[in-house]
């Protein structure tokens, strides 16, 4: 602010010196005849107008002060320095004023142009020598306002572009945040599937081995399932870490294949090793879109994990069928005879998210003889 005031004061000082030089040269008169007032009167007018330049950006105060000085100068006989400095106030009022003030300045300028044109036509028939002076005055009124409107228009366009750029940047930031949130949600679901599906099974099966009376065949079967779940968890965790680290060599592609319903037998084996009694019925033939196939596998995995965890020793039925363009997955189980193992987690919410990601729905609650998980997944073709 102080720098701007210093600059305005410098401009006012230079303007005063230039105007005073015009007065000293005696070429300041804009109408024929001698100047009836001394140099000190003209210098006082010029000093007042140059002092008002410090307020040129304060519209309408600066313009009103300048207009008062101009009126006094016209009454004493119009002089060129005063008129020239006054055009700067017209420019400043149009450029720095409000939209309303700018429109008022345009209206006043238009009215002044019409008036001066009428005067020009009238004087052209009587005094030809005054016509150039009137036309010069017309340019002094029209040019600063037109120039200020041009600069103001360019500034408004620049501000609009900056605002648009800021808006685009904000939208891009919101998109980035949404993408990050979506990726974090996907990672959370995958991690939950690995931990709940494999590691929970390992914990339950290890507990079962520790409580056995020494049946070698059963122990071997359980330990085999523990090993398979361990390898499965390691494989899926490694694939996720590779994606997060993006450490694939140039030209190498990710060979990780998401699990599908064709691998459902492994889930059944894991659940049975944990003590559940599982039966599977499937009437689905043909190829299933990979998104729905993967979601159905994860839902069945989580549902069977919950059976082993919360209903130890219960019977479970897995039913998979197609109803036109919908894949239906149902996992039902008897209610536990004893207290459930473990505590509730994010299993139900994760299954619902899996279904919602492919445009489907999932319900879970009491149904039939016990608990029923029912998912409906639309069979839409995978996008390229």
URLIN-V752614 format. One record per helix or strand. SS is the DSSP state (@ for helix, = for strand). FROM is the first residue (numbers start at 1). LEN is the number of residues. If there is no record, write none. Layout:
ss: <SS:SS>
from: <FROM:FROM>
len: <LEN:LEN>
//
This chain:
ss: <@:=:@:@:=:@:@:@:@:@:=:@:=:=:@:=:=>
from: <2:29:39:61:79:80:99:128:216:261:277:290:315:326:347:361:370>
len: <24:1:17:16:1:17:26:83:30:13:6:21:9:9:11:7:9>
//
